[in-house]
């Protein structure tokens, strides 16, 4: 406080700016101090009730009022006390990235969170919040108290987690479309870019760098923030896949010269072929037995994957499509998984049932089950039975 009443130049700019805000307001007379005796008991540095001399002098010790605005100087610091009415209802406020303090103040005023944008800007700047108010979407209250408001904006938006479930057997393309639909602002294009075109190299034995991540993006329920990126989500899926494979007994697969990646390929076919869970080890056994005998796998799901568009019923012409995924034309495993299998299919693929089945055909009775057989003649009989 300047006891001589000469004024403090540090207050000049702020007072001038606040006075500009209040020029359209009715000018009010300066309020006088209650009494000399009362004033004498106040600290010299307290501008409140500084007395008639200070009121008339126009020095820094006077109070400036206009629409409830008050500039006060205490301990050498400038404070702008903002007027606020009754706390109002909730409003959604979005602060865009790169917004200046001036822009933020204008947005807050438009939403009714603060009554005067300039007054908020001056005080927030003076309090050191010129650049630390963060972008994002907030739920605020109209006429929100200043201290609570700046604390909220400085901390950043509190994002509620979103539950996202990737079903077992979904392909990369299906997962990308679902994520874009479920998570606001999520980029399906970025997801496909990192999963197919320029994939992140996972640490799975048997995987060749540069191949699609199909089969390795583990299907599960994930709790993610709305701001999650495609890379972050893929990394979580890869970590979940690694954890799932670590819980699978791969000893039989190793003895059969199958890598963990091979097991994933088999599991993806099992996932797409099976509807009834108990049949997973049986379908896996058919695949293992055919691989051991050098027979083409002839898995319809691999042809479906090779087609430009999904078809629920394949034609004989579809079975002739020229593709490395066509297991009617090419012996051995397809080059990559054809879907993203869950834990049950991974376990079945690594430890199939101890049966000698080589064939199966859908029963077509609405049960989702299959007839399994070890001979071609029995397969033909089962096929005829299913057609009835």
MOMO-V939723 format. One record per backbone hydrogen bond with DSSP energy under -0.5 kcal/mol. CO is the residue of the C=O (numbers start at 1). NH is the residue of the N-H. If there is no record, write none. Layout:
BEGIN
CO|NH ; CO|NH
END
This chain:
BEGIN
1|3 ; 2|5 ; 7|9 ; 8|11 ; 8|12 ; 9|12 ; 9|13 ; 11|15 ; 12|16 ; 13|17 ; 14|18 ; 15|19 ; 16|20 ; 17|21 ; 18|22 ; 20|23 ; 22|25 ; 35|39 ; 36|40 ; 37|41 ; 38|41 ; 39|42 ; 43|46 ; 45|47 ; 47|50 ; 51|55 ; 52|56 ; 53|57 ; 54|58 ; 59|62 ; 63|65 ; 64|71 ; 66|69 ; 69|66 ; 70|72 ; 70|81 ; 72|74 ; 72|79 ; 74|77 ; 77|74 ; 79|72 ; 79|81 ; 80|82 ; 81|70 ; 83|115 ; 89|142 ; 91|93 ; 91|140 ; 93|95 ; 93|138 ; 94|96 ; 95|136 ; 96|99 ; 100|104 ; 101|105 ; 102|106 ; 103|107 ; 104|108 ; 105|109 ; 106|110 ; 107|111 ; 108|113 ; 108|114 ; 109|112 ; 112|143 ; 113|144 ; 116|120 ; 117|121 ; 118|122 ; 119|123 ; 120|124 ; 121|125 ; 122|126 ; 123|127 ; 124|129 ; 125|128 ; 132|134 ; 135|157 ; 136|95 ; 138|93 ; 138|140 ; 140|91 ; 141|144 ; 142|88 ; 145|149 ; 146|150 ; 147|151 ; 148|152 ; 149|153 ; 150|154 ; 151|155 ; 152|156 ; 153|134 ; 157|159 ; 162|164 ; 162|224 ; 164|166 ; 164|222 ; 165|167 ; 167|170 ; 170|340 ; 171|175 ; 172|176 ; 173|177 ; 174|178 ; 175|179 ; 176|180 ; 177|181 ; 178|182 ; 179|183 ; 182|184 ; 183|186 ; 186|188 ; 187|191 ; 188|192 ; 189|193 ; 190|194 ; 191|195 ; 192|196 ; 192|197 ; 193|198 ; 194|200 ; 195|213 ; 200|202 ; 202|204 ; 204|207 ; 205|261 ; 207|209 ; 208|211 ; 213|216 ; 213|217 ; 214|337 ; 216|218 ; 220|166 ; 220|222 ; 222|164 ; 222|224 ; 224|162 ; 225|228 ; 229|233 ; 230|234 ; 231|235 ; 232|236 ; 233|237 ; 234|238 ; 235|239 ; 236|240 ; 237|218 ; 237|241 ; 238|242 ; 239|243 ; 240|244 ; 241|245 ; 242|246 ; 243|247 ; 244|247 ; 245|248 ; 248|250 ; 250|254 ; 251|255 ; 252|256 ; 253|258 ; 254|257 ; 259|263 ; 260|264 ; 261|265 ; 262|266 ; 263|267 ; 264|268 ; 265|269 ; 266|270 ; 267|271 ; 268|272 ; 269|273 ; 270|274 ; 275|277 ; 276|279 ; 277|280 ; 279|283 ; 280|284 ; 281|285 ; 281|353 ; 282|286 ; 283|287 ; 284|288 ; 285|289 ; 286|290 ; 287|291 ; 288|292 ; 289|293 ; 290|294 ; 290|295 ; 291|294 ; 298|300 ; 299|302 ; 299|303 ; 300|303 ; 300|304 ; 301|305 ; 302|306 ; 303|307 ; 315|319 ; 317|320 ; 318|321 ; 321|323 ; 323|326 ; 325|327 ; 326|329 ; 326|330 ; 327|298 ; 339|341 ; 340|169 ; 342|346 ; 343|347 ; 344|348 ; 345|349 ; 346|350 ; 347|351 ; 353|355 ; 359|373 ; 361|371 ; 368|275 ; 368|276 ; 369|363 ; 371|361 ; 373|358 ; 373|359 ; 375|379 ; 376|380 ; 377|381 ; 378|382 ; 379|383 ; 380|384 ; 381|385 ; 382|386 ; 383|387 ; 384|388 ; 385|388
END
